[in-house]
Amino acid sequence: MAYFRACLLIILFLLTFPPKIAGQTPAMPQISFGNLLGTPSPVRNLSVEESKAIRVKKFLEIISENGKKSLAQFEKKSKLPQVSGESKSLSDNIASYLITPVPTLNPYLENILAETTANSNHMGLPNYIEPKSIYTIALLGDSMTDTLGKELIHLRILLKENFPGKQFFLLNYGQGATDIESGLKRLTERTTYLGESYAPLVAYKPDIVVVESFAYNHWGAELSDLNRQWLAIARIIETIRSYSPDTRIILAATISPNAFKFGDGILNWSKDMKWDASITTKAYLSNLINFATSQNYPLADAYSASLGADSQGLSRYINPVDNLHPSEEGKMLYAHKITETIKLHNLIR
């Protein structure tokens, strides 16, 4: 009887206090969703950059999802054939494709980024060009350019009139009695002219270079000579592009000679010599014009504008002292054609 009572007490004890089984997870306190929602979660203050990053991430996720939906719809409508062995659809594989973003930002994304890039000098805006207020323009040529004057006053006046609010640094790289191959050297070599030293032209990184034909300091009248001029023009362009890629190039034809009085007052040649020299000079002027038009380069053509009804250079454009170089009116015509070409091709903004 006593044994039976002892067993009964042991059973009651075990039922009341069950033994802990090894590895068993302790019972956790029961907490309702109401308790969780009512308990404030710890809050960490986000920096402006972190907040912006989160918003950008969410925005891009929306864009990605919309893109997948659009691709899925396109795939469904177009009924694209399934590629053998391909387990995922085109929309599922979107992440594996190289996507080139368009320069224009989505307005919403642009507003987010602008919050902390307001003083970034537009570094985050693609294709932004800082407005220029000062332009460097260089004229390369022979005495037809040199006699325009060191200050290039005619060109300066017209530029000021046509481009108010802009300032101009003008360089006269015209040197008398030199051919076009000499002009090529002036681009990359230091030269001396009339006792003055000139730095290589490309060192200035000019915005615009006006390349004259050098027609008045030509070689012979053979086709090979004209081909030599053509090649020299091409080499000048190539050199400028190589050393100063952002420089714009204008090819320029100066005023036409007049065969009846070519060089009178300084050369005093015979009639035949004047005609031969005039015809050859015109051939070189026309050769540059042909180069510009065939190769699609901006052309400042004072030659055609200076011709009279007899196909000779009009006297008012030619200096009466030497009957070679431009008169004041001829200088203004040349400057006008350069300015006109700059405007036509929007080389100054």
Phi, psi and omega per residue, in radians:
M1 nan -0.774 3.118
A2 -1.113 -0.673 3.116
Y3 -1.078 -0.745 -3.131
F4 -1.101 -0.720 -3.137
R5 -1.159 -0.639 3.133
A6 -1.136 -0.752 3.115
C7 -1.081 -0.703 -3.136
L8 -1.116 -0.682 3.124
L9 -1.146 -0.685 3.120
I10 -1.101 -0.747 3.139
I11 -1.097 -0.759 3.126
L12 -1.100 -0.640 3.128
F13 -1.149 -0.763 -3.131
L14 -1.149 -0.645 3.102
L15 -1.179 -0.593 -3.119
T16 -1.373 -0.717 -3.118
F17 -2.186 1.431 -3.097
P18 -1.131 2.477 3.138
P19 -1.227 2.571 3.109
K20 -1.344 2.240 -3.125
I21 -1.550 2.391 -3.128
A22 -1.023 2.320 3.120
G23 1.506 -0.130 -3.112
Q24 -1.322 2.349 3.134
T25 -1.334 2.289 3.134
P26 -1.076 2.551 3.122
A27 -1.131 2.326 3.133
M28 -1.620 2.613 3.115
P29 -1.099 2.482 -3.136
Q30 -1.406 2.139 3.128
I31 -2.206 2.256 -3.108
S32 -1.419 2.843 3.052
F33 -1.066 -0.549 3.104
G34 -1.090 -0.692 3.095
N35 -1.115 -0.734 -3.121
L36 -1.133 -0.807 -3.125
L37 -1.151 -0.512 -3.125
G38 -1.437 -0.182 -3.119
T39 -1.640 2.085 -3.135
P40 -1.132 2.291 3.120
S41 -1.415 2.657 3.140
P42 -1.100 2.353 -3.084
V43 -1.926 2.264 3.071
R44 -1.923 2.221 -3.141
N45 -1.213 2.126 3.139
L46 -1.521 2.506 3.042
S47 -1.267 2.907 3.136
V48 -1.062 -0.712 -3.124
E49 -1.153 -0.717 3.130
E50 -1.139 -0.741 3.122
S51 -1.076 -0.758 3.129
K52 -1.109 -0.723 -3.126
A53 -1.094 -0.717 3.134
I54 -1.115 -0.770 -3.125
R55 -1.149 -0.706 3.093
V56 -1.111 -0.738 3.140
K57 -1.058 -0.796 3.135
K58 -1.101 -0.717 -3.141
F59 -1.095 -0.776 -3.134
L60 -1.173 -0.567 3.074
E61 -1.118 -0.698 3.100
I62 -1.118 -0.768 3.114
I63 -1.048 -0.746 -3.133
S64 -1.097 -0.784 -3.138
E65 -1.122 -0.755 3.109
N66 -1.092 -0.650 3.110
G67 -1.132 -0.717 3.115
K68 -1.121 -0.719 3.131
K69 -1.107 -0.759 3.140
S70 -1.095 -0.754 3.129
L71 -1.142 -0.667 3.125
A72 -1.118 -0.726 3.111
Q73 -1.133 -0.738 3.119
F74 -1.086 -0.762 -3.128
E75 -1.075 -0.685 -3.113
K76 -1.222 -0.770 -3.103
K77 -1.207 -0.697 -3.069
S78 -1.413 -0.236 3.126
K79 0.917 0.953 -3.132
L80 -1.140 2.437 3.112
P81 -1.178 2.492 3.125
Q82 -1.321 2.366 3.111
V83 -1.468 2.346 -3.104
S84 -1.027 2.274 3.095
G85 1.475 -0.034 -3.130
E86 -1.564 2.057 -3.049
S87 -1.613 -0.339 -3.095
K88 -1.988 2.651 3.106
S89 -1.335 2.979 3.128
L90 -1.041 -0.727 -3.124
S91 -1.153 -0.558 3.113
D92 -1.275 -0.454 -3.095
N93 -1.651 0.207 -3.042
I94 -1.018 -0.587 -3.089
A95 -1.162 -0.354 -3.093
S96 -1.508 -0.092 -3.109
Y97 -1.652 2.485 3.090
L98 -1.380 2.046 -3.134
I99 -1.869 2.151 3.076
T100 -1.631 2.014 -3.083
P101 -1.225 2.572 3.063
V102 -1.336 2.581 -3.094
P103 -1.053 -0.567 -3.073
T104 -1.347 2.141 3.129
L105 -1.339 2.598 2.969
N106 -1.057 2.342 -3.070
P107 -0.921 -0.711 -3.119
Y108 -1.142 -0.778 3.135
L109 -1.154 -0.653 3.127
E110 -1.089 -0.670 3.123
N111 -1.142 -0.680 3.120
I112 -1.106 -0.843 -3.099
L113 -1.158 -0.537 -3.092
A114 -1.177 -0.331 -3.082
E115 -1.064 -0.590 -3.103
T116 -2.109 0.192 3.120
T117 -2.161 0.430 -3.089
A118 -1.129 -0.498 -3.098
N119 -1.945 0.559 -3.061
S120 -1.634 0.210 -3.140
N121 0.958 0.635 3.051
H122 1.123 0.363 -3.128
M123 -1.104 -0.449 -3.096
G124 -1.577 -0.026 -3.107
L125 -1.773 1.965 -3.124
P126 -1.095 2.592 3.045
N127 1.096 0.350 3.104
Y128 -1.456 2.258 -3.131
I129 -2.006 2.149 3.126
E130 -1.138 2.225 -3.136
P131 -1.036 2.402 3.117
K132 -1.719 2.468 3.073
S133 -1.974 -0.330 -3.140
I134 -2.163 2.257 3.133
Y135 -2.065 2.378 3.059
T136 -1.769 2.125 -3.123
I137 -2.177 2.223 -3.132
A138 -2.042 2.439 3.074
L139 -1.939 2.162 -3.122
L140 -1.947 2.192 -3.131
G141 -3.099 -2.861 3.117
D142 -1.762 -2.573 -3.095
S143 -1.184 -0.352 3.081
M144 -1.137 -0.480 3.048
T145 -1.576 -0.712 -3.120
D146 -0.998 -0.741 -3.087
T147 -1.274 -0.040 3.034
L148 -1.262 -0.233 3.111
G149 1.728 2.550 -3.101
K150 -1.046 -0.636 -3.103
E151 -1.470 -0.169 -3.126
L152 0.846 0.917 -2.976
I153 -1.100 -0.637 -3.137
H154 -1.115 -0.788 3.120
L155 -1.164 -0.696 -3.126
R156 -1.074 -0.741 3.140
I157 -1.068 -0.822 -3.098
L158 -1.195 -0.640 3.105
L159 -1.131 -0.726 3.121
K160 -1.104 -0.687 -3.136
E161 -1.195 -0.681 -3.037
N162 -1.564 -0.355 -3.123
F163 -2.291 1.193 -3.131
P164 -1.068 2.511 3.138
G165 1.563 -0.166 3.115
K166 -1.774 2.659 3.052
Q167 -2.026 2.650 -3.031
F168 -2.300 2.326 3.020
F169 -1.879 1.856 -3.018
L170 -1.806 2.386 -3.124
L171 -2.126 2.158 3.070
N172 -1.731 1.846 3.107
Y173 -1.859 0.615 3.034
G174 -1.530 2.324 3.118
Q175 -2.321 2.162 -3.058
G176 -1.141 2.652 3.087
A177 1.003 0.677 3.100
T178 -2.242 2.561 3.124
D179 -1.653 3.139 -3.021
I180 -1.195 -0.477 3.095
E181 -1.227 -0.507 3.006
S182 -1.160 -0.659 3.087
G183 -1.086 -0.629 3.098
L184 -1.066 -0.731 3.139
K185 -1.156 -0.561 -3.128
R186 -1.089 -0.362 -3.125
L187 -1.192 -0.696 -2.991
T188 -2.104 -0.076 -3.113
E189 -2.119 2.581 3.041
R190 -1.289 2.348 -3.110
T191 -2.246 2.813 3.091
T192 -2.152 2.299 -3.132
Y193 -2.463 2.170 -3.120
L194 0.904 0.749 3.077
G195 1.379 0.039 -3.122
E196 -1.961 2.387 -3.130
S197 -1.560 2.370 -3.138
Y198 -2.082 2.222 3.074
A199 -1.218 2.778 3.050
P200 -0.947 2.324 -3.040
L201 -1.027 -0.706 -3.077
V202 -1.163 -0.259 3.125
A203 -1.115 -0.426 3.133
Y204 -1.406 -0.208 -3.069
K205 0.841 0.967 -3.055
P206 -1.114 2.668 3.079
D207 -1.281 -0.636 -3.125
I208 -2.411 2.378 2.983
V209 -2.109 2.209 3.087
V210 -1.745 2.012 -3.079
V211 -1.781 2.008 -3.132
E212 -1.423 2.873 -3.051
S213 -1.348 -0.353 -3.020
F214 1.020 0.467 -3.038
A215 -1.138 -0.501 -3.109
Y216 -1.389 -0.124 3.037
N217 -2.167 1.060 -3.037
H218 -1.505 2.997 2.980
W219 -1.599 -2.374 -3.135
G220 -1.407 -2.994 -3.110
A221 -1.859 0.265 3.128
E222 -1.387 2.787 3.101
L223 -1.058 -0.620 3.130
S224 -1.104 -0.556 3.114
D225 -1.230 -0.693 3.088
L226 -1.182 -0.635 3.067
N227 -1.129 -0.607 3.104
R228 -1.140 -0.709 3.078
Q229 -1.116 -0.777 3.135
W230 -1.002 -0.796 3.140
L231 -1.128 -0.684 3.134
A232 -1.124 -0.690 3.082
I233 -1.060 -0.790 -3.138
A234 -1.088 -0.685 -3.137
R235 -1.214 -0.615 3.079
I236 -1.096 -0.797 3.131
I237 -1.086 -0.782 -3.124
E238 -1.087 -0.709 -3.130
T239 -1.164 -0.773 3.119
I240 -1.072 -0.785 3.135
R241 -1.077 -0.647 -3.095
S242 -1.201 -0.759 -3.068
Y243 -1.584 -0.443 -3.090
S244 -2.509 1.336 -3.002
P245 -1.016 -0.482 -3.084
D246 -1.501 -0.081 -3.133
T247 -1.256 2.309 3.052
R248 -1.578 2.520 -3.051
I249 -2.050 2.291 3.025
I250 -2.039 2.276 3.016
L251 -1.643 2.403 -2.991
A252 -2.288 2.308 3.044
A253 -1.876 2.115 -3.101
T254 -1.383 -3.045 -3.066
I255 -1.097 2.719 3.132
S256 -1.374 2.547 3.011
P257 -1.330 2.912 3.051
N258 -2.073 1.996 -3.017
A259 -1.125 -0.409 -3.089
F260 -1.291 -0.454 -3.089
K261 -2.418 0.493 -3.097
F262 -1.027 2.005 3.077
G263 1.353 0.085 3.124
D264 -1.079 2.306 -3.111
G265 1.808 -0.296 3.121
I266 -2.393 -0.710 3.134
L267 -1.714 -0.743 3.124
N268 0.924 0.945 -3.138
W269 -1.448 2.949 3.045
S270 -1.246 2.913 -3.136
K271 -1.017 -0.790 -3.112
D272 -1.116 -0.730 3.135
M273 -1.117 -0.688 3.124
K274 -1.125 -0.741 3.141
W275 -1.161 -0.776 3.135
D276 -1.058 -0.804 -3.120
A277 -1.130 -0.681 -3.133
S278 -1.163 -0.780 -3.136
I279 -1.100 -0.749 -3.139
T280 -1.141 -0.734 3.118
T281 -1.053 -0.748 3.116
K282 -1.103 -0.625 3.133
A283 -1.101 -0.703 3.129
Y284 -1.239 -0.656 3.074
L285 -1.092 -0.797 3.133
S286 -1.147 -0.584 3.134
N287 -1.099 -0.743 3.099
L288 -1.141 -0.711 3.114
I289 -1.064 -0.741 3.112
N290 -1.107 -0.664 3.106
F291 -1.086 -0.856 -3.084
A292 -1.076 -0.799 -3.086
T293 -1.249 -0.641 -3.118
S294 -1.328 -0.511 -3.114
Q295 -1.776 0.105 3.071
N296 1.055 0.824 3.051
Y297 -1.827 2.548 3.071
P298 -0.973 2.353 -3.067
L299 -2.168 2.182 2.996
A300 -1.758 1.783 -2.980
D301 -1.848 1.561 3.039
A302 -1.482 -0.313 -3.124
Y303 -1.075 -0.980 -3.103
S304 -1.083 -0.646 -3.103
A305 -1.248 -0.340 -3.080
S306 -1.667 -0.039 -3.118
L307 -1.383 2.447 3.055
G308 -1.612 -3.047 -3.120
A309 -1.117 -0.434 3.140
D310 -1.614 0.214 3.141
S311 1.148 0.359 3.037
Q312 -1.902 2.768 3.121
G313 -1.119 2.335 3.125
L314 -1.178 2.374 -3.038
S315 -1.052 -0.573 -3.067
R316 -1.160 -0.335 3.139
Y317 -1.623 -0.086 -3.048
I318 -1.940 2.364 3.123
N319 -1.101 2.101 -3.082
P320 -1.235 -0.216 -3.124
V321 -1.311 -0.760 -3.117
D322 -2.082 -0.157 -3.140
N323 0.911 0.635 3.081
L324 -2.277 -1.028 -3.016
H325 -1.456 2.882 -3.094
P326 -1.238 2.518 3.000
S327 -1.336 -3.119 3.091
E328 -1.040 -0.676 3.107
E329 -1.214 -0.604 3.092
G330 -1.175 -0.669 3.084
K331 -1.111 -0.714 -3.139
M332 -1.171 -0.642 3.096
L333 -1.088 -0.800 -3.136
Y334 -1.097 -0.780 3.110
A335 -1.102 -0.657 3.121
H336 -1.117 -0.734 -3.129
K337 -1.168 -0.633 3.089
I338 -1.146 -0.819 3.139
T339 -1.090 -0.739 3.123
E340 -1.042 -0.724 -3.136
T341 -1.197 -0.685 3.093
I342 -1.055 -0.753 3.140
K343 -1.193 -0.749 -3.097
L344 -1.038 -0.666 -3.076
H345 -1.774 0.192 3.087
N346 0.911 0.808 -3.119
L347 -1.422 -0.250 3.038
I348 -2.190 2.205 -3.089
R349 -2.046 nan nan
